[in-house]
Amino acid sequence: MRGARLPWRRWALLAFLGLFILFLYGPTITILVLSFQGPDGGLTFPMNGVSVVWFERLFEKQAVGDFAGSLTRSFSLAIMVTLATVLIAVTAGFAFRRRFPGSDLLFTLTVASLVIPSILVSLGIGLLFNQAGLDPTWYGSAFGAQLTWTLPFGLLIMFAVFNRFNPAWEEAANDLGASPWQRVRHVVLPIVTPSVIGIALFGFTLSYDEFARTLLTAGSDNTLPLEIFGMTTNVTTPVLYALGTVTTLFSFLLIGLTLLALRVIVRTRR
């Protein structure tokens, strides 16, 4: 009897998993389908023909909004945040390998930004810039606000990596006459490189679609999430869906390239 029940439970679990995946990706699939509406199509089903006209109009001058400009700003900001997150997280990971005075307090203050509501972080940084007589900008105040979101994740990843790092590898390199820089370059960095790539992916994706922490710090030039939010009440054509499809495919492309890079690294080591 017990063996006969297992197939039923397995199919029930698979059905539940299928419903969960449908619930998770259903909205994205709907946007993907509606982005191929015909020239006279609207924002809802049923579809009025099939075409790619909305993709062609994506980077044209819109009556409301600036798709191309906001996309460029979001991409540039994500690159800036990624580079800063990787650099600071890796160097902090090396620094925290040994305890120093105030290390616990510094770690707590860094990670504390994860539990502070994002909108309060955005409001505080925006007010700080205003009190200092500076105009909030996407490359200044928004950059700092997004670092409060990406840096804790990067630090936690590096701490986890170095907590499992075997110091005997460095000791062996030291016994062979390697200098401190050679130990870092030829021993430590190759081992932690996959984690560094993961931090870069985290930093880019978290920055690319960040809304709350950018809301009050981006100034007059919107990033892509802010532009989409502002246009949901004004744009009444599927060009908005085309934008969602393009950005989603770009995200999947980025993830695919990251996985490919990790695979190349593993093969090189072997």
PyRosetta script that sets phi, psi and omega in degrees:
from pyrosetta import init, pose_from_sequence

init()
pose = pose_from_sequence("MRGARLPWRRWALLAFLGLFILFLYGPTITILVLSFQGPDGGLTFPMNGVSVVWFERLFEKQAVGDFAGSLTRSFSLAIMVTLATVLIAVTAGFAFRRRFPGSDLLFTLTVASLVIPSILVSLGIGLLFNQAGLDPTWYGSAFGAQLTWTLPFGLLIMFAVFNRFNPAWEEAANDLGASPWQRVRHVVLPIVTPSVIGIALFGFTLSYDEFARTLLTAGSDNTLPLEIFGMTTNVTTPVLYALGTVTTLFSFLLIGLTLLALRVIVRTRR")
pose.set_psi(1, -40.2)
pose.set_omega(1, -179.1)
pose.set_phi(2, -62.9)
pose.set_psi(2, -41.2)
pose.set_omega(2, 179.1)
pose.set_phi(3, -67.1)
pose.set_psi(3, -30.4)
pose.set_omega(3, -179.5)
pose.set_phi(4, -73.3)
pose.set_psi(4, -23.4)
pose.set_omega(4, -178.5)
pose.set_phi(5, -80.8)
pose.set_psi(5, -24.5)
pose.set_omega(5, -175.7)
pose.set_phi(6, -59.2)
pose.set_psi(6, -46.1)
pose.set_omega(6, 178.9)
pose.set_phi(7, -59.3)
pose.set_psi(7, -37.8)
pose.set_omega(7, 179.8)
pose.set_phi(8, -64.8)
pose.set_psi(8, -43.3)
pose.set_omega(8, 178.3)
pose.set_phi(9, -64.9)
pose.set_psi(9, -38.1)
pose.set_omega(9, -179.7)
pose.set_phi(10, -63.9)
pose.set_psi(10, -44.9)
pose.set_omega(10, 179.3)
pose.set_phi(11, -66.6)
pose.set_psi(11, -33.9)
pose.set_omega(11, 177.9)
pose.set_phi(12, -65.5)
pose.set_psi(12, -42.1)
pose.set_omega(12, 178.5)
pose.set_phi(13, -66.4)
pose.set_psi(13, -40.0)
pose.set_omega(13, 177.6)
pose.set_phi(14, -64.7)
pose.set_psi(14, -38.8)
pose.set_omega(14, 177.8)
pose.set_phi(15, -64.8)
pose.set_psi(15, -41.6)
pose.set_omega(15, 177.9)
pose.set_phi(16, -63.6)
pose.set_psi(16, -42.0)
pose.set_omega(16, 178.0)
pose.set_phi(17, -62.5)
pose.set_psi(17, -41.5)
pose.set_omega(17, 178.6)
pose.set_phi(18, -62.6)
pose.set_psi(18, -41.6)
pose.set_omega(18, 178.4)
pose.set_phi(19, -65.4)
pose.set_psi(19, -38.3)
pose.set_omega(19, 179.1)
pose.set_phi(20, -65.0)
pose.set_psi(20, -44.4)
pose.set_omega(20, 179.1)
pose.set_phi(21, -63.5)
pose.set_psi(21, -40.5)
pose.set_omega(21, 178.1)
pose.set_phi(22, -63.3)
pose.set_psi(22, -41.8)
pose.set_omega(22, 177.8)
pose.set_phi(23, -64.2)
pose.set_psi(23, -36.6)
pose.set_omega(23, -176.1)
pose.set_phi(24, -74.1)
pose.set_psi(24, -44.0)
pose.set_omega(24, -174.5)
pose.set_phi(25, -106.8)
pose.set_psi(25, -0.5)
pose.set_omega(25, 179.4)
pose.set_phi(26, -57.0)
pose.set_psi(26, -49.0)
pose.set_omega(26, 178.2)
pose.set_phi(27, -59.2)
pose.set_psi(27, -39.1)
pose.set_omega(27, 179.6)
pose.set_phi(28, -66.0)
pose.set_psi(28, -41.3)
pose.set_omega(28, 178.4)
pose.set_phi(29, -64.5)
pose.set_psi(29, -39.5)
pose.set_omega(29, 178.5)
pose.set_phi(30, -61.3)
pose.set_psi(30, -45.0)
pose.set_omega(30, 178.1)
pose.set_phi(31, -63.1)
pose.set_psi(31, -40.2)
pose.set_omega(31, 178.7)
pose.set_phi(32, -60.0)
pose.set_psi(32, -44.8)
pose.set_omega(32, -178.9)
pose.set_phi(33, -67.5)
pose.set_psi(33, -46.2)
pose.set_omega(33, -176.3)
pose.set_phi(34, -69.8)
pose.set_psi(34, -19.1)
pose.set_omega(34, 178.2)
pose.set_phi(35, -69.6)
pose.set_psi(35, -13.9)
pose.set_omega(35, 178.0)
pose.set_phi(36, -100.1)
pose.set_psi(36, 24.8)
pose.set_omega(36, 176.2)
pose.set_phi(37, -60.2)
pose.set_psi(37, 155.0)
pose.set_omega(37, 175.0)
pose.set_phi(38, -69.5)
pose.set_psi(38, 173.1)
pose.set_omega(38, -176.9)
pose.set_phi(39, -57.5)
pose.set_psi(39, -28.1)
pose.set_omega(39, -179.6)
pose.set_phi(40, -102.5)
pose.set_psi(40, 13.1)
pose.set_omega(40, -178.0)
pose.set_phi(41, -75.4)
pose.set_psi(41, 161.5)
pose.set_omega(41, 179.9)
pose.set_phi(42, -114.3)
pose.set_psi(42, -158.1)
pose.set_omega(42, -175.6)
pose.set_phi(43, -92.0)
pose.set_psi(43, -1.8)
pose.set_omega(43, -177.1)
pose.set_phi(44, -133.0)
pose.set_psi(44, 167.3)
pose.set_omega(44, 172.2)
pose.set_phi(45, -74.4)
pose.set_psi(45, 155.6)
pose.set_omega(45, 1.9)
pose.set_phi(46, -78.5)
pose.set_psi(46, 158.4)
pose.set_omega(46, -179.5)
pose.set_phi(47, -75.0)
pose.set_psi(47, 143.7)
pose.set_omega(47, 179.4)
pose.set_phi(48, -108.7)
pose.set_psi(48, 73.6)
pose.set_omega(48, -177.8)
pose.set_phi(49, 88.4)
pose.set_psi(49, 175.6)
pose.set_omega(49, 179.9)
pose.set_phi(50, -131.2)
pose.set_psi(50, 131.2)
pose.set_omega(50, -179.9)
pose.set_phi(51, -162.1)
pose.set_psi(51, 174.5)
pose.set_omega(51, 175.0)
pose.set_phi(52, -115.6)
pose.set_psi(52, 23.0)
pose.set_omega(52, -175.1)
pose.set_phi(53, -63.9)
pose.set_psi(53, -31.2)
pose.set_omega(53, -177.5)
pose.set_phi(54, -74.5)
pose.set_psi(54, -25.8)
pose.set_omega(54, 173.8)
pose.set_phi(55, -72.5)
pose.set_psi(55, -34.4)
pose.set_omega(55, 178.1)
pose.set_phi(56, -67.4)
pose.set_psi(56, -33.0)
pose.set_omega(56, -178.9)
pose.set_phi(57, -86.9)
pose.set_psi(57, -1.0)
pose.set_omega(57, -172.1)
pose.set_phi(58, -60.5)
pose.set_psi(58, -44.8)
pose.set_omega(58, -175.8)
pose.set_phi(59, -101.9)
pose.set_psi(59, 13.5)
pose.set_omega(59, 171.8)
pose.set_phi(60, -78.9)
pose.set_psi(60, 164.2)
pose.set_omega(60, 178.3)
pose.set_phi(61, -67.5)
pose.set_psi(61, 121.1)
pose.set_omega(61, -178.9)
pose.set_phi(62, -93.0)
pose.set_psi(62, 156.3)
pose.set_omega(62, 176.4)
pose.set_phi(63, -63.5)
pose.set_psi(63, -34.7)
pose.set_omega(63, 178.8)
pose.set_phi(64, -133.8)
pose.set_psi(64, 130.7)
pose.set_omega(64, 173.9)
pose.set_phi(65, 95.4)
pose.set_psi(65, 169.9)
pose.set_omega(65, -178.5)
pose.set_phi(66, -140.9)
pose.set_psi(66, 88.3)
pose.set_omega(66, -177.8)
pose.set_phi(67, -62.2)
pose.set_psi(67, -52.0)
pose.set_omega(67, -173.9)
pose.set_phi(68, -62.1)
pose.set_psi(68, -45.1)
pose.set_omega(68, -179.2)
pose.set_phi(69, -64.6)
pose.set_psi(69, -44.4)
pose.set_omega(69, -179.3)
pose.set_phi(70, -67.4)
pose.set_psi(70, -36.6)
pose.set_omega(70, 177.7)
pose.set_phi(71, -64.8)
pose.set_psi(71, -42.5)
pose.set_omega(71, 178.2)
pose.set_phi(72, -63.7)
pose.set_psi(72, -42.2)
pose.set_omega(72, 179.3)
pose.set_phi(73, -65.4)
pose.set_psi(73, -43.4)
pose.set_omega(73, 179.6)
pose.set_phi(74, -62.7)
pose.set_psi(74, -41.9)
pose.set_omega(74, 179.9)
pose.set_phi(75, -66.0)
pose.set_psi(75, -44.6)
pose.set_omega(75, 179.9)
pose.set_phi(76, -64.1)
pose.set_psi(76, -42.8)
pose.set_omega(76, 179.8)
pose.set_phi(77, -65.1)
pose.set_psi(77, -39.9)
pose.set_omega(77, 179.1)
pose.set_phi(78, -63.8)
pose.set_psi(78, -38.5)
pose.set_omega(78, 177.3)
pose.set_phi(79, -64.6)
pose.set_psi(79, -44.0)
pose.set_omega(79, 179.0)
pose.set_phi(80, -61.4)
pose.set_psi(80, -46.4)
pose.set_omega(80, -179.3)
pose.set_phi(81, -64.8)
pose.set_psi(81, -39.8)
pose.set_omega(81, 179.6)
pose.set_phi(82, -61.2)
pose.set_psi(82, -48.9)
pose.set_omega(82, -179.2)
pose.set_phi(83, -62.0)
pose.set_psi(83, -44.2)
pose.set_omega(83, -179.5)
pose.set_phi(84, -66.6)
pose.set_psi(84, -40.2)
pose.set_omega(84, -179.6)
pose.set_phi(85, -64.2)
pose.set_psi(85, -45.1)
pose.set_omega(85, 179.6)
pose.set_phi(86, -63.3)
pose.set_psi(86, -47.6)
pose.set_omega(86, -177.4)
pose.set_phi(87, -61.6)
pose.set_psi(87, -49.0)
pose.set_omega(87, -176.8)
pose.set_phi(88, -70.6)
pose.set_psi(88, -41.4)
pose.set_omega(88, -178.1)
pose.set_phi(89, -65.1)
pose.set_psi(89, -42.5)
pose.set_omega(89, -179.4)
pose.set_phi(90, -67.0)
pose.set_psi(90, -46.7)
pose.set_omega(90, 179.9)
pose.set_phi(91, -65.5)
pose.set_psi(91, -38.1)
pose.set_omega(91, 177.1)
pose.set_phi(92, -67.0)
pose.set_psi(92, -35.6)
pose.set_omega(92, 177.0)
pose.set_phi(93, -60.5)
pose.set_psi(93, -41.7)
pose.set_omega(93, 175.9)
pose.set_phi(94, -65.2)
pose.set_psi(94, -40.7)
pose.set_omega(94, -177.1)
pose.set_phi(95, -66.2)
pose.set_psi(95, -37.9)
pose.set_omega(95, -176.3)
pose.set_phi(96, -83.2)
pose.set_psi(96, 3.8)
pose.set_omega(96, 176.1)
pose.set_phi(97, -66.1)
pose.set_psi(97, -25.6)
pose.set_omega(97, 175.2)
pose.set_phi(98, -124.3)
pose.set_psi(98, 137.7)
pose.set_omega(98, 179.3)
pose.set_phi(99, -67.8)
pose.set_psi(99, 144.8)
pose.set_omega(99, 176.8)
pose.set_phi(100, -141.2)
pose.set_psi(100, 161.7)
pose.set_omega(100, -178.2)
pose.set_phi(101, -57.2)
pose.set_psi(101, 125.7)
pose.set_omega(101, 179.0)
pose.set_phi(102, 86.3)
pose.set_psi(102, 5.7)
pose.set_omega(102, -177.4)
pose.set_phi(103, -64.8)
pose.set_psi(103, -39.7)
pose.set_omega(103, 180.0)
pose.set_phi(104, -65.4)
pose.set_psi(104, -42.7)
pose.set_omega(104, 179.4)
pose.set_phi(105, -65.2)
pose.set_psi(105, -42.6)
pose.set_omega(105, 179.9)
pose.set_phi(106, -63.3)
pose.set_psi(106, -42.0)
pose.set_omega(106, 178.2)
pose.set_phi(107, -63.5)
pose.set_psi(107, -42.6)
pose.set_omega(107, -179.9)
pose.set_phi(108, -63.5)
pose.set_psi(108, -42.9)
pose.set_omega(108, 179.6)
pose.set_phi(109, -64.8)
pose.set_psi(109, -35.9)
pose.set_omega(109, -179.4)
pose.set_phi(110, -68.9)
pose.set_psi(110, -46.1)
pose.set_omega(110, -176.8)
pose.set_phi(111, -77.0)
pose.set_psi(111, -19.8)
pose.set_omega(111, -177.1)
pose.set_phi(112, -61.2)
pose.set_psi(112, -25.5)
pose.set_omega(112, -178.9)
pose.set_phi(113, -65.2)
pose.set_psi(113, -17.4)
pose.set_omega(113, 178.4)
pose.set_phi(114, -71.9)
pose.set_psi(114, -27.8)
pose.set_omega(114, -176.1)
pose.set_phi(115, -97.6)
pose.set_psi(115, -8.0)
pose.set_omega(115, 176.6)
pose.set_phi(116, -82.1)
pose.set_psi(116, 131.7)
pose.set_omega(116, 178.3)
pose.set_phi(117, -52.8)
pose.set_psi(117, 133.9)
pose.set_omega(117, -174.8)
pose.set_phi(118, -59.0)
pose.set_psi(118, -37.4)
pose.set_omega(118, -177.1)
pose.set_phi(119, -67.1)
pose.set_psi(119, -30.5)
pose.set_omega(119, 177.4)
pose.set_phi(120, -71.0)
pose.set_psi(120, -36.8)
pose.set_omega(120, 175.6)
pose.set_phi(121, -62.5)
pose.set_psi(121, -44.7)
pose.set_omega(121, 178.7)
pose.set_phi(122, -62.3)
pose.set_psi(122, -43.7)
pose.set_omega(122, 179.9)
pose.set_phi(123, -64.6)
pose.set_psi(123, -43.6)
pose.set_omega(123, -178.3)
pose.set_phi(124, -64.0)
pose.set_psi(124, -44.2)
pose.set_omega(124, -179.7)
pose.set_phi(125, -68.4)
pose.set_psi(125, -38.7)
pose.set_omega(125, 177.2)
pose.set_phi(126, -61.9)
pose.set_psi(126, -43.5)
pose.set_omega(126, 177.8)
pose.set_phi(127, -65.5)
pose.set_psi(127, -38.2)
pose.set_omega(127, 179.4)
pose.set_phi(128, -61.2)
pose.set_psi(128, -43.7)
pose.set_omega(128, 178.8)
pose.set_phi(129, -66.1)
pose.set_psi(129, -39.2)
pose.set_omega(129, 178.9)
pose.set_phi(130, -65.3)
pose.set_psi(130, -41.6)
pose.set_omega(130, 178.9)
pose.set_phi(131, -66.0)
pose.set_psi(131, -29.8)
pose.set_omega(131, 178.5)
pose.set_phi(132, -82.8)
pose.set_psi(132, -0.5)
pose.set_omega(132, 179.8)
pose.set_phi(133, 76.8)
pose.set_psi(133, 21.0)
pose.set_omega(133, -179.3)
pose.set_phi(134, -109.1)
pose.set_psi(134, 144.8)
pose.set_omega(134, 177.8)
pose.set_phi(135, -83.2)
pose.set_psi(135, 129.8)
pose.set_omega(135, 175.5)
pose.set_phi(136, -61.9)
pose.set_psi(136, 135.4)
pose.set_omega(136, 179.7)
pose.set_phi(137, -136.0)
pose.set_psi(137, 158.2)
pose.set_omega(137, 179.9)
pose.set_phi(138, -68.4)
pose.set_psi(138, -28.2)
pose.set_omega(138, -178.7)
pose.set_phi(139, -94.1)
pose.set_psi(139, -1.1)
pose.set_omega(139, 179.6)
pose.set_phi(140, -118.0)
pose.set_psi(140, -83.0)
pose.set_omega(140, -177.3)
pose.set_phi(141, -66.0)
pose.set_psi(141, -41.3)
pose.set_omega(141, 178.6)
pose.set_phi(142, -65.7)
pose.set_psi(142, -35.0)
pose.set_omega(142, 176.3)
pose.set_phi(143, -61.2)
pose.set_psi(143, -46.4)
pose.set_omega(143, 178.0)
pose.set_phi(144, -65.3)
pose.set_psi(144, -40.1)
pose.set_omega(144, -179.8)
pose.set_phi(145, -63.6)
pose.set_psi(145, -39.4)
pose.set_omega(145, -179.1)
pose.set_phi(146, -73.0)
pose.set_psi(146, -28.5)
pose.set_omega(146, 176.4)
pose.set_phi(147, -64.4)
pose.set_psi(147, -30.7)
pose.set_omega(147, 177.0)
pose.set_phi(148, -66.8)
pose.set_psi(148, -14.6)
pose.set_omega(148, 179.4)
pose.set_phi(149, -98.2)
pose.set_psi(149, -38.9)
pose.set_omega(149, -175.1)
pose.set_phi(150, -87.3)
pose.set_psi(150, -34.9)
pose.set_omega(150, -175.9)
pose.set_phi(151, -60.9)
pose.set_psi(151, -45.6)
pose.set_omega(151, 179.4)
pose.set_phi(152, -56.9)
pose.set_psi(152, -38.9)
pose.set_omega(152, 178.1)
pose.set_phi(153, -64.9)
pose.set_psi(153, -43.4)
pose.set_omega(153, 178.8)
pose.set_phi(154, -62.5)
pose.set_psi(154, -41.1)
pose.set_omega(154, 179.4)
pose.set_phi(155, -65.8)
pose.set_psi(155, -43.4)
pose.set_omega(155, -179.9)
pose.set_phi(156, -61.7)
pose.set_psi(156, -38.4)
pose.set_omega(156, 178.4)
pose.set_phi(157, -65.1)
pose.set_psi(157, -46.4)
pose.set_omega(157, -178.5)
pose.set_phi(158, -65.9)
pose.set_psi(158, -38.3)
pose.set_omega(158, 178.0)
pose.set_phi(159, -63.2)
pose.set_psi(159, -41.2)
pose.set_omega(159, 178.9)
pose.set_phi(160, -63.7)
pose.set_psi(160, -38.8)
pose.set_omega(160, -179.8)
pose.set_phi(161, -66.2)
pose.set_psi(161, -48.1)
pose.set_omega(161, -176.8)
pose.set_phi(162, -72.6)
pose.set_psi(162, -23.4)
pose.set_omega(162, 175.1)
pose.set_phi(163, -67.0)
pose.set_psi(163, -26.3)
pose.set_omega(163, 179.0)
pose.set_phi(164, -101.2)
pose.set_psi(164, 6.0)
pose.set_omega(164, -177.2)
pose.set_phi(165, -78.9)
pose.set_psi(165, 130.9)
pose.set_omega(165, -178.6)
pose.set_phi(166, -86.8)
pose.set_psi(166, 111.9)
pose.set_omega(166, -178.6)
pose.set_phi(167, -66.2)
pose.set_psi(167, -13.4)
pose.set_omega(167, 179.4)
pose.set_phi(168, -63.6)
pose.set_psi(168, -28.0)
pose.set_omega(168, 178.8)
pose.set_phi(169, -64.6)
pose.set_psi(169, -43.3)
pose.set_omega(169, 178.1)
pose.set_phi(170, -69.0)
pose.set_psi(170, -36.6)
pose.set_omega(170, 178.8)
pose.set_phi(171, -64.1)
pose.set_psi(171, -37.5)
pose.set_omega(171, 177.7)
pose.set_phi(172, -65.2)
pose.set_psi(172, -41.2)
pose.set_omega(172, 177.5)
pose.set_phi(173, -65.0)
pose.set_psi(173, -36.3)
pose.set_omega(173, 178.1)
pose.set_phi(174, -65.4)
pose.set_psi(174, -39.6)
pose.set_omega(174, 178.3)
pose.set_phi(175, -64.6)
pose.set_psi(175, -27.9)
pose.set_omega(175, 179.1)
pose.set_phi(176, -84.7)
pose.set_psi(176, 3.3)
pose.set_omega(176, 175.3)
pose.set_phi(177, 93.5)
pose.set_psi(177, 13.9)
pose.set_omega(177, -179.2)
pose.set_phi(178, -73.9)
pose.set_psi(178, 142.1)
pose.set_omega(178, 176.0)
pose.set_phi(179, -78.4)
pose.set_psi(179, 166.4)
pose.set_omega(179, 178.5)
pose.set_phi(180, -55.3)
pose.set_psi(180, -42.2)
pose.set_omega(180, 179.3)
pose.set_phi(181, -66.2)
pose.set_psi(181, -38.9)
pose.set_omega(181, 178.2)
pose.set_phi(182, -65.8)
pose.set_psi(182, -35.6)
pose.set_omega(182, 177.0)
pose.set_phi(183, -64.5)
pose.set_psi(183, -41.7)
pose.set_omega(183, 179.5)
pose.set_phi(184, -67.4)
pose.set_psi(184, -44.7)
pose.set_omega(184, -174.1)
pose.set_phi(185, -71.5)
pose.set_psi(185, -43.0)
pose.set_omega(185, -171.6)
pose.set_phi(186, -99.4)
pose.set_psi(186, -13.6)
pose.set_omega(186, -177.5)
pose.set_phi(187, -117.4)
pose.set_psi(187, -57.0)
pose.set_omega(187, -171.9)
pose.set_phi(188, -73.5)
pose.set_psi(188, -53.4)
pose.set_omega(188, -175.0)
pose.set_phi(189, -59.8)
pose.set_psi(189, -43.6)
pose.set_omega(189, 177.1)
pose.set_phi(190, -59.9)
pose.set_psi(190, -31.5)
pose.set_omega(190, -178.9)
pose.set_phi(191, -75.1)
pose.set_psi(191, -38.5)
pose.set_omega(191, -175.8)
pose.set_phi(192, -91.9)
pose.set_psi(192, -1.4)
pose.set_omega(192, -177.5)
pose.set_phi(193, -56.5)
pose.set_psi(193, -45.1)
pose.set_omega(193, 177.5)
pose.set_phi(194, -57.7)
pose.set_psi(194, -37.6)
pose.set_omega(194, 177.7)
pose.set_phi(195, -68.3)
pose.set_psi(195, -36.2)
pose.set_omega(195, 177.6)
pose.set_phi(196, -64.0)
pose.set_psi(196, -40.3)
pose.set_omega(196, 176.3)
pose.set_phi(197, -63.5)
pose.set_psi(197, -39.5)
pose.set_omega(197, 176.7)
pose.set_phi(198, -62.3)
pose.set_psi(198, -40.3)
pose.set_omega(198, 177.0)
pose.set_phi(199, -62.8)
pose.set_psi(199, -41.5)
pose.set_omega(199, 178.4)
pose.set_phi(200, -61.8)
pose.set_psi(200, -42.4)
pose.set_omega(200, 179.1)
pose.set_phi(201, -65.2)
pose.set_psi(201, -42.4)
pose.set_omega(201, 176.6)
pose.set_phi(202, -58.5)
pose.set_psi(202, -50.6)
pose.set_omega(202, -176.6)
pose.set_phi(203, -60.5)
pose.set_psi(203, -42.2)
pose.set_omega(203, -177.8)
pose.set_phi(204, -67.3)
pose.set_psi(204, -49.1)
pose.set_omega(204, -176.2)
pose.set_phi(205, -67.8)
pose.set_psi(205, -39.2)
pose.set_omega(205, 178.8)
pose.set_phi(206, -65.7)
pose.set_psi(206, -37.0)
pose.set_omega(206, 179.5)
pose.set_phi(207, -75.2)
pose.set_psi(207, -39.6)
pose.set_omega(207, -172.9)
pose.set_phi(208, -62.0)
pose.set_psi(208, -35.7)
pose.set_omega(208, -177.5)
pose.set_phi(209, -113.2)
pose.set_psi(209, 17.3)
pose.set_omega(209, -179.6)
pose.set_phi(210, -72.7)
pose.set_psi(210, 132.3)
pose.set_omega(210, -177.4)
pose.set_phi(211, -115.4)
pose.set_psi(211, -56.2)
pose.set_omega(211, -169.8)
pose.set_phi(212, -61.9)
pose.set_psi(212, -46.1)
pose.set_omega(212, -176.4)
pose.set_phi(213, -74.8)
pose.set_psi(213, -11.1)
pose.set_omega(213, 178.9)
pose.set_phi(214, -101.1)
pose.set_psi(214, -12.7)
pose.set_omega(214, -171.6)
pose.set_phi(215, -57.9)
pose.set_psi(215, -45.8)
pose.set_omega(215, -175.9)
pose.set_phi(216, -106.9)
pose.set_psi(216, 11.5)
pose.set_omega(216, -177.4)
pose.set_phi(217, -123.3)
pose.set_psi(217, -6.5)
pose.set_omega(217, -175.5)
pose.set_phi(218, -83.2)
pose.set_psi(218, -12.2)
pose.set_omega(218, -179.0)
pose.set_phi(219, 75.1)
pose.set_psi(219, -145.7)
pose.set_omega(219, -175.7)
pose.set_phi(220, -84.6)
pose.set_psi(220, -14.0)
pose.set_omega(220, -178.9)
pose.set_phi(221, -101.8)
pose.set_psi(221, 113.3)
pose.set_omega(221, -176.6)
pose.set_phi(222, -74.9)
pose.set_psi(222, 146.8)
pose.set_omega(222, 165.0)
pose.set_phi(223, -85.1)
pose.set_psi(223, 175.7)
pose.set_omega(223, -175.0)
pose.set_phi(224, -61.4)
pose.set_psi(224, -47.8)
pose.set_omega(224, 178.3)
pose.set_phi(225, -59.4)
pose.set_psi(225, -39.1)
pose.set_omega(225, 178.3)
pose.set_phi(226, -67.2)
pose.set_psi(226, -37.5)
pose.set_omega(226, 179.7)
pose.set_phi(227, -65.9)
pose.set_psi(227, -43.2)
pose.set_omega(227, 179.4)
pose.set_phi(228, -63.5)
pose.set_psi(228, -43.7)
pose.set_omega(228, 179.4)
pose.set_phi(229, -61.2)
pose.set_psi(229, -42.9)
pose.set_omega(229, -179.3)
pose.set_phi(230, -69.2)
pose.set_psi(230, -26.1)
pose.set_omega(230, -175.6)
pose.set_phi(231, -92.4)
pose.set_psi(231, -8.8)
pose.set_omega(231, -179.6)
pose.set_phi(232, -64.0)
pose.set_psi(232, -25.3)
pose.set_omega(232, 179.6)
pose.set_phi(233, -96.8)
pose.set_psi(233, -2.7)
pose.set_omega(233, -176.7)
pose.set_phi(234, -119.8)
pose.set_psi(234, -37.9)
pose.set_omega(234, -177.4)
pose.set_phi(235, -84.2)
pose.set_psi(235, 126.0)
pose.set_omega(235, -177.4)
pose.set_phi(236, -119.5)
pose.set_psi(236, 27.8)
pose.set_omega(236, 178.2)
pose.set_phi(237, -125.3)
pose.set_psi(237, 159.5)
pose.set_omega(237, 179.2)
pose.set_phi(238, -67.8)
pose.set_psi(238, 3.9)
pose.set_omega(238, 176.6)
pose.set_phi(239, -61.9)
pose.set_psi(239, -28.6)
pose.set_omega(239, 175.9)
pose.set_phi(240, -66.0)
pose.set_psi(240, -38.2)
pose.set_omega(240, 177.0)
pose.set_phi(241, -68.5)
pose.set_psi(241, -37.3)
pose.set_omega(241, 177.9)
pose.set_phi(242, -61.4)
pose.set_psi(242, -39.4)
pose.set_omega(242, 177.2)
pose.set_phi(243, -63.7)
pose.set_psi(243, -43.0)
pose.set_omega(243, 177.5)
pose.set_phi(244, -61.5)
pose.set_psi(244, -39.7)
pose.set_omega(244, 179.0)
pose.set_phi(245, -65.2)
pose.set_psi(245, -44.4)
pose.set_omega(245, -179.1)
pose.set_phi(246, -63.1)
pose.set_psi(246, -45.7)
pose.set_omega(246, -178.9)
pose.set_phi(247, -66.8)
pose.set_psi(247, -35.7)
pose.set_omega(247, 178.4)
pose.set_phi(248, -66.6)
pose.set_psi(248, -45.4)
pose.set_omega(248, 178.3)
pose.set_phi(249, -63.2)
pose.set_psi(249, -36.1)
pose.set_omega(249, 177.0)
pose.set_phi(250, -62.9)
pose.set_psi(250, -40.8)
pose.set_omega(250, 179.0)
pose.set_phi(251, -63.8)
pose.set_psi(251, -44.0)
pose.set_omega(251, 178.4)
pose.set_phi(252, -64.7)
pose.set_psi(252, -36.9)
pose.set_omega(252, 177.2)
pose.set_phi(253, -63.1)
pose.set_psi(253, -41.8)
pose.set_omega(253, 179.1)
pose.set_phi(254, -63.1)
pose.set_psi(254, -43.9)
pose.set_omega(254, 178.6)
pose.set_phi(255, -63.2)
pose.set_psi(255, -42.2)
pose.set_omega(255, 179.0)
pose.set_phi(256, -61.8)
pose.set_psi(256, -42.9)
pose.set_omega(256, 178.7)
pose.set_phi(257, -65.1)
pose.set_psi(257, -36.1)
pose.set_omega(257, 177.9)
pose.set_phi(258, -65.4)
pose.set_psi(258, -45.1)
pose.set_omega(258, 178.0)
pose.set_phi(259, -63.1)
pose.set_psi(259, -36.6)
pose.set_omega(259, 177.1)
pose.set_phi(260, -65.2)
pose.set_psi(260, -41.6)
pose.set_omega(260, 178.3)
pose.set_phi(261, -62.6)
pose.set_psi(261, -41.2)
pose.set_omega(261, 178.1)
pose.set_phi(262, -64.1)
pose.set_psi(262, -38.6)
pose.set_omega(262, 179.1)
pose.set_phi(263, -65.8)
pose.set_psi(263, -39.3)
pose.set_omega(263, 178.0)
pose.set_phi(264, -64.5)
pose.set_psi(264, -39.8)
pose.set_omega(264, 179.3)
pose.set_phi(265, -63.2)
pose.set_psi(265, -43.6)
pose.set_omega(265, 179.5)
pose.set_phi(266, -62.8)
pose.set_psi(266, -42.8)
pose.set_omega(266, 179.5)
pose.set_phi(267, -65.1)
pose.set_psi(267, -38.8)
pose.set_omega(267, 179.8)
pose.set_phi(268, -63.0)
pose.set_psi(268, -40.6)
pose.set_omega(268, 178.9)
pose.set_phi(269, -64.5)
pose.set_psi(269, -39.4)
pose.set_omega(269, -179.4)
pose.set_phi(270, -67.7)
pose.dump_pdb("model.pdb")
